[in-house]
Amino acid sequence: MTGTLKAFIRKLTDFIKSPRGETARYIVIGGCTTVVDYASFYLMDGILHLDITFSNVTSTALAILFAYVTNKIYVFQCRTNGISEFLVEFIKFIGSRLFTMAVEIGGVQLFVVILGQNSMLGKAEAIVIVIILNYIFSKFLVFRKKREEQ
């Protein structure tokens, strides 16, 4: 690699690791969460031909668990002091994700069952809406204390 490319990669890495890189980290982790959601949905719906609602609920639940761990550690770099603080944060995260899970399930039903779109397209459209809502809830509700301390 050339020196210029190495310097660019180092600056990009430093930015992503910095507090200012929160949105960039969210986009990367959000992409990974989407892959977990979409791939598990495809496996259950497209390959195993399981019920669409079961496939959707299960894939979304897996994505929620993946998202909590990765958002806490990598995106918002949030530390909790004690079990009660952890439980409050976890409950807020799960509560907000259950809300957006309902939005996603309703979105898939709307796009696929009511509007007659392809199931993979309908799932993708619902995921875009959910990613935006999840960022808003995570940033302003769940991991809020961490940001206020900075």
Buried (B, 14 or more C-beta within 10 A) or exposed (E): EEEEEEEEEEEEEEEBEEEEBBEBBBBBBBEBBBEBBBBBBBBBBEEEEBEBEEBBBBBBBBBBEBBBEBBBEBBBBBEBEEEEEBEBBBEBBBEBBEBBBEBBBEBBBBBBEEEEBEBBEBBBBBBEBBBEBBBEBBBEEBBBEBEEEE
